[in-house]
Each structure stands twice: as structure tokens, then as C-alpha cells.
Amino acid sequence: MDQIYDVFIIGGGAAATSAAMTLKNRGKTVAVAANRYETSGLYKAEKITNYPGLPPMSGAEMSELFHRQLTETGAVMIEGRALSVLPMDDSFGIAVGSDYYMAKSVIITAGITREKLYPGESEFLGRGVSYCATCDGMLYRGKTVAVVGGGEEAVHDADFLEGIGCSVLRFPKNGRYEITGNEKAEKLVFAGEEHTVDGVFIIKDTVSVTQLVPGLTYENGGILVDRHMATAVPGVFAAGDCTGKPLQLAKAVGEGNIAALSACDYIDRKN
Ligand SMILES: Cc1cc2nc3c(=O)[nH]c(=O)nc-3n(C[C@H](O)[C@H](O)[C@H](O)COP(=O)(O)OP(=O)(O)OC[C@H]3O[C@@H](n4cnc5c(N)ncnc54)[C@H](O)[C@@H]3O)c2cc1C
């Protein structure tokens, strides 16, 4: 973790691709943390007919094109979920799974989160609720924990927790959950049944941006930005669907470009 990147981009879609291309043209060092592109909403789109410069094509084809261009920028590609961004004196610490990165500036291009928070999830985050077994698992050694989620990551995390001596209750991703407790999470309610637990690990594809970066402000469900794509946190910029409607590729690409130029200005002024 010696390197401090100029810019750390969260998300790997259209906005991220546009931002990374501009940043590399400006000679900046860039790291990108992104989920697999096949999991994005765009990948499922039947046909895109309103993106200039390209003929009509399926969302899967367009996602592949963006992914190839993003990779070809030479940005350091990190596959995984960014979990948190911590502002420090003159830089930011970014946790991706159990790894940690540093950057002078951050661009959030996380799209929109379609997954809703479970009741109690936000309230008990850091007090019994965690998104990362390898980061926080040791705190629950010898204790009973629930792992909520589907897919390989959830299985891996549940196995990891068992391996370090936790008693693990496994729950599917979809269901009606509630986390209750007092000072910390104490119970997971699933399908009307209460399970007493010491911790709840929630494994989702994305982390709500409200959890990702402390201090952001919001308007109409999107991250509030100015014309330079600057958020309320100096050094953090946002672009694409995560800043709100219209949810369109051309807007995401334009905003990614502006966010990159603003991040360059921010870094150059600091230097
Ligand atoms: C079915 C469908 C059809 C559409 N049709 C059209 C159309 O015809 N024309 C048009 O202009 N637009 C269309 N759109 C909208 C278009 O797909 C979006 O506007 C565009 O993809 C937004 O780009 P983005 O980069 O902001 O976000 P996204 O493309 O959503 O990319 C964000 C990426 O970041 C990842 N991510 C999120 N959080 C994290 C995290 N914490 N760590 C790591 N990675 C993270 C996500 O998994 C995702 O892959 C359609 C969308 C859908 C779902």
C-alpha cells in the first residue's frame, strides 16, 4: 500500500470509463475498483439506440466495449466492492474487501443501488453489522454470526468465518430481514423467526453510497454535485447515475469527463 494514486475511481461503467480515459490523457495515476461488469444494469439492456458515435447494440456488447476501453487506459483494475472511503489529512483511504488503497482524490461512479437497506442495517453498521468478513471476522471469533447473501463471495465469507471459529448461520440474499438490538446488533429476524447473533455479515454486490463516504449530501435520491461534479467532500467527485436523473449513458459519460478534469484541477492545485 505504498503507492498513493492520483485518483481512485469507484465503479467500472460508462462514467468510470470516461473519467479514466481523460485522467490517463492528463498523465494521472488511476486505480479503479469495480464489480464484474457483467453484473451491471447496462449489461441486461436489450438494445441501446441513443448513444452517439456507435451503431445500435445490446447492453452486453456496449458493456464489453466500455470494459475493454477502461482496461486499455492502463488504470490499475481492482475487482471487488469498495466498502468505505475515509478522508484523511491530504488524501483518502479506500477499503476494497480486506485490501486498502490510498489516493489524492476519489471519483464515485457507483451507478444506482437497486438493493434496499434492511431495517436496522444502517443503524447497527459497525456495531454488529459488517460488509466484510475478512476485515471484521476476527472480532467474532468463537461467536455466532449470520451471513446474509448469495453467490460465491457469501459462500467464501461464510466458510472463512467458520474457519476462524465462528458458528455461522447462512441466509439467502432475498428475504425479509430485520436486524434488532440495543447498543449493538443482537438478533436477525428472517421470515418472522428471530435468530440470536453476535454479528451479521451482509454480502451484497454494492454498498449504498450513503455508507461508502461520510459527509456526502443528497438531492432527489442522487449525490449532490455542482457543475464541476464536486461533492460536499473536498477532493471527492461523483458522476453518472449516482448523481441522479436522467439515468442515461450520454449523461454518465459527460459527467465522468467533467469529474476527471475537476479531479486534475484539484490535485494540481494541491501540488
Ligand atoms: C435495462 C436497462 C436499459 C437501459 N437502456 C438505456 C438506453 O437505451 N440508453 C441509455 O442512455 N441508457 C440506458 N440505460 C441506463 C444506463 O445503463 C446508465 O445510465 C449507465 O449505465 C450509467 O453508467 P454509470 O457508469 O453511472 O453506472 P453503471 O453503468 O451502473 O456502473 C456502475 C458500476 O459500479 C459498480 N459498483 C457500484 N458500487 C460499487 C462499489 N462499492 N465498489 C465497486 N463497484 C461498484 C456497479 O456494480 C456497476 O457495475 C439502461 C439501463 C438499464 C438497467
The ligand as an ORCA input file, in Angstrom:
! r2SCAN-3c Opt
* xyz 0 1
  C     -32.281     -2.373    -18.627
  C     -31.628     -1.025    -18.857
  C     -31.717     -0.414    -20.080
  C     -31.090      0.822    -20.320
  N     -31.177      1.394    -21.552
  C     -30.544      2.570    -21.784
  C     -30.581      3.175    -23.075
  O     -31.192      2.650    -24.015
  N     -29.924      4.357    -23.242
  C     -29.247      4.974    -22.240
  O     -28.674      6.054    -22.457
  N     -29.210      4.423    -21.008
  C     -29.826      3.243    -20.753
  N     -29.789      2.681    -19.514
  C     -29.111      3.436    -18.425
  C     -27.603      3.254    -18.472
  O     -27.310      1.884    -18.394
  C     -26.988      4.024    -17.304
  O     -27.373      5.368    -17.344
  C     -25.461      3.953    -17.335
  O     -25.024      2.615    -17.381
  C     -24.879      4.653    -16.102
  O     -23.495      4.497    -16.076
  P     -22.706      4.624    -14.693
  O     -21.272      4.489    -15.036
  O     -23.160      5.837    -13.967
  O     -23.211      3.427    -13.797
  P     -23.246      1.852    -14.080
  O     -23.221      1.525    -15.525
  O     -24.389      1.354    -13.259
  O     -21.866      1.339    -13.466
  C     -21.635      1.356    -12.104
  C     -20.830      0.129    -11.759
  O     -20.241      0.324    -10.477
  C     -20.334     -0.870     -9.752
  N     -20.311     -0.542     -8.322
  C     -21.282      0.028     -7.576
  N     -20.884      0.183     -6.300
  C     -19.622     -0.305     -6.257
  C     -18.677     -0.430     -5.198
  N     -18.965     -0.029     -3.945
  N     -17.473     -0.985     -5.477
  C     -17.181     -1.393     -6.746
  N     -18.035     -1.304     -7.790
  C     -19.241     -0.758     -7.529
  C     -21.674     -1.470    -10.172
  O     -21.704     -2.867     -9.891
  C     -21.658     -1.146    -11.661
  O     -21.019     -2.171    -12.387
  C     -30.387      1.452    -19.263
  C     -30.303      0.828    -18.022
  C     -30.904     -0.389    -17.804
  C     -30.785     -1.061    -16.453
*
